[in-house]
Amino acid sequence: MNISEHKLLHTIKIDPTPGLDFTVTGCGDVAKIKVFTDISSTYAEWTTFETTAIHTVFQTYSWLSTWQEHIGSKTGTQPQIIIGYGRDGTPCFILPLAFKKFGPLRILCYLGCEEASYQIGLYAPKFATSLTQENAIELHHKILAILPKFHVARFKRQPFEWQGVKNPFAYFTHKTAPSSSYAITLNADYQALYAATRSGKSRSKILRRERRLAEHGKIQIKPCVSDAETTRVLDIMFAQKEKRFCEQGISNFLKKPGVQDFYRSLCLNTNSKGTRTLGLHYYQCGDQVLAAVLSAPYGTTEFGLINSMSDGPLRNSSPGLHLLHRDIERLCLQGTQIYDLGVGSHSYKDLWTDKEHSLFDTIIPMNLMGYVYAYGSRIILRTKRNIKNSKILWPAFVKFRARLFSIIITDKCPTVDETI
């Protein structure tokens, strides 16, 4: 926190009121701010506002209300939905925030932060572009001041800009996140895009691998259509991910309370247009699911969420790579402009992506305990960033983690029934 922010935080006096409603001056076009603790009470305003606001799929009402139902309610997360209204009474922004517990600490964060690749508010384009650093900081500190007491605000994986508009939180003092996110700019001509990213020799090699797979059974790349098919493929995907995480010594986030139910709900429920909220596709060889990919179509962007691959003998023929190729081809044909592959670098991303989004974390301590947490968090952030960006330290850490896990855990990693 710089000096001007520190001074502003402690000189603005706003007493929280039962209505959590106050008038704002000197903050652009915002005239009133309200805080809602019941996400369902914001449905009408939220769903209307998101049709024109700057945001990602992770800030839609459907995504976050489902998250709160299946995950937040089980983990004690308390929504703090903040809506800023203009002088004409229409929303200027929605900040989907929440309180969560970390030991004795009460932390303010974005709602649904654990399952979101990007954390950002929803902003009216005109409002977001009109914000200056001074009134953005003033507005956000007034928001922090009217909320119930907490120890620290922690906002992770925030993009510096989205849809060409600067993220207002980028005006705060921040730290670069350990990992960036990556995306592909798609082309209506898939073959041209493919040829631009692969040499003729590489394409021939991939084709030979797929032919070898075809020797084991008929190859199909299929979307999940029925509820029964969706449920079965999700079971296989989650099991494949569990085994892979086990082998790598990584904590399985899919085993946390409500997480699998959250994704199942989004996959099985239809939106207002009668289509599935999430898309689930899989690569089938004979009667076996060798790879699966779960993604969220939103506007002109497809957000990749989870992908899995068989760990059996056919893994060496790269079924996950073949599914990715077919998925990209599908998106090109349907006119999708961007395929967002999410946070974290990987060899398969390096081969395709042409966009890298740097992300940042904001940590705002509100009291002594918050300052202690912020100090430790900044050290951890810097350490993780240095390790992940090192071509020597990161591979060594990955091997050490897997080796240590294999020593600690004596049970074998689970087997997976991939038959559909």
Secondary structure, 3 states (H helix, E strand, C coil): CCHHHHHHHHHCCCCCCCCCEEECCCCCCEEEEEEECCHHHHHHHHHHHCCCCECCHHHCHHHHHHHHHHHHHHHCCEEEEEEEEECCCCEEEEEEEEEEEECCEEEEEECCHHHCCCCCCEECHHHHHHCCHHHHHHHHHHHHHHCCCCCEEEEEEEECEECCEECHHHHCCCEECCCCEEEEECCCCHHHHHHHHCCHHHHHHHHHHHHHHHCCCCEEEEECCCHHHHHHHHHHHHHHHHHHHHHHCCCCHHHCCCHHHHHHHHHHCECCCCCECCEEEEEEECCEEEEEEEEEEECCEEEEEEEEECCCHHHHHCHHHHHHHHHHHHHHHCCCCEEEEEECCCHHHHHHCCEEECEEEEEEECCHHHHHHHHHHHHHHHHHHHHHCCCCHHHHHHHHHHHHHHHHCCCCCCCCCCEC
